[in-house]
Amino acid sequence: MAEGQTTVNDVLEVLDRMTGGRVVRGIDGLFGGKNRFVVTKTSHIPGKAVVETPGLVYGNPEARVRKIALCMTLTESNIELAGAMGMDLIIAHHPIADAANSGGVPLKGYLELYGLAAMELHEAFHGLHPGLAYLHGHAAFRTEIAYGGVPGNILFVGRALEGVNTLGRMLDRLADLMGYRTEEKLLAAECEVRGCTEIMETSVAAQGKILVGRPDDPMRTVLHIFPHTGFTPAQLEQAKREHPEADTVLATISRVRPGHPLVEKARELGMNFVVGNSHAVEILENWMPFAKALQHYLPDVELRIFRERVSAIPVESTGTPAIEAYAQQMAGGYLIKS
């Protein structure tokens, strides 16, 4: 591609090259099972299914691209920021659904208003690098993507990396790599500015935690699971039989609470149980490597990570006194029925 003349189609070519041909190329790729990464995600709630279409979701393939926004889940806040910053393209990791990812309004009109194209790359990006295991201090020597015969039920079995030989060291490694101390400082600053000590933020609230075991307990062989994929206590027991040397269960992306059947099964099997990174930091786990690869292929394009920061604030501490009065006026005058 000519210097400074990158197009939407050029970016699509890069995504296809990066993923080894997993991107949808043309309307034909959406039908007939021609691309196994075009998948329907559904909980069987009427009208709420979404189809993943890795590649271009909306936009002119010939449009020029000078600035790209990289986000996890497309929201109206992402679209507004991209529009205000003069971005040309948004690449979201998670699948994009009309209206659901664009503030309840049709995607086409909203993106077109700001001259934005949009792409997605979810399951088609998964499995391209071993970063999830590496960040958590182990190297996977076995990877199952349909454990127990269930498609999408993932299991990694890994050996601890040198120097990451206890549960405490794994959590320290995560804190350093994910920048948890910085997030705690940001939260403290927000509490001070807003004059409220009861604010909480996702990456601070959902840090790694030991549910069974102690920080100085050894970690040698790890069963790395993802509870939201449907991994069951019976499957954990089976994995332990297959790898009797395994001493630690690690749950990441999705998490479980103390007392969950998976936790109690690990305790019964004499294993440690640790919850690691939550889904909220996947922007660092997956999209930072993606961004570095894009920089290699597209050195003349400006890239920005659009990182969400979600905080929980007590209602009485939200907004200015004027907004508090406004909210009370609208609620009392129109929403609270006598």
Phi, psi and omega in degrees: 000145181290146181301129178077008182238031179296137178245169175303319180296325177297319179296319178299319177299319179296315179298321180293320179293316182298322185266001181072036174089025182270355186276144176290128177240097179091163186296332181297332182290349182274348189234157172074014178070021182290333178238114185289354177264000168272098187230150177266129175255122183210143169258009181064029169274122187309127175080004186248006178291155175222143179256126175283130178230084184301122181128213185283122177266317180207141175136164179277117181302336182267357181295146180284142179238116176247333182224132180238131173262133181245118182227165176279298182237122181294130176224169177297331177294320176297315182296317180295318179294317179298318178296317181293331182266002178072031177289153179256335187212139171246129173247114179260146176284312185277154184300147183257129178241137181304134180072314181300324181256013182221044172067026177081004178246159180304136184299317186302308183295324182291310181294320181298324180304323183256007179066037184255140166259159180223139175230159174226154181202087186257265182301332179293343177264334183297143177085003182277345178211158183266028189296325182299317178293315183300314181301326182268011169084024175218160177247119184287128174254355174219132178229122177243132178251000177213054184297137183071015181078013181257110180304133179087355179275102192264140173220126169253140169240123187222161175255140182301139176289158178302130179089352178247067190254004175223163178298320180298320179294324177297315180293323176296320179299314179299316182300320180289312184292321185270354176071037183297326180295322177296317179298322178295322178294320178298319179294318179298320179294320178297318178301319181293314182297320183273353180065037182218124182269359186259015178281142174229152182229149191304307187291339175279316182291327188251042175287167177300149184207143175270122178260331174224122181118182180231159182304328183268006176290141182291150175230114182241307180237130190245133165262107187260115185238166180229093190307327183292347179279355178101016180296130188250161174302323178297322178290326175297318178297319178296316180297324177294322176295323180286333181226073184299339179284348182296130183244349188222133170259129179240121178251125180226172187065289170265157186231166174235160180262162175306139180091352178299147180307326177294321179294315181292326176293319177299317179299316179299324182276001180074030183248153170289157174222124182232136167262130182258223182298142175270173179298338185292342180251017178295339175303328177273320183294315186250318187278339173291313172301321178299316180297318179296323177293319177299320178301322179296314184280332186232066186295340182267000182258135177280129180246139175229130172278122176264096186260123178282144174227108185255124180238150178253122185236135175304142183306318185289349179251009184265127176082178180280166174305326179293321177292323177300315179294319177301313182298319179294322180295315181292319180295310183294324184277334190228334189254331180270116185264135180283000000 
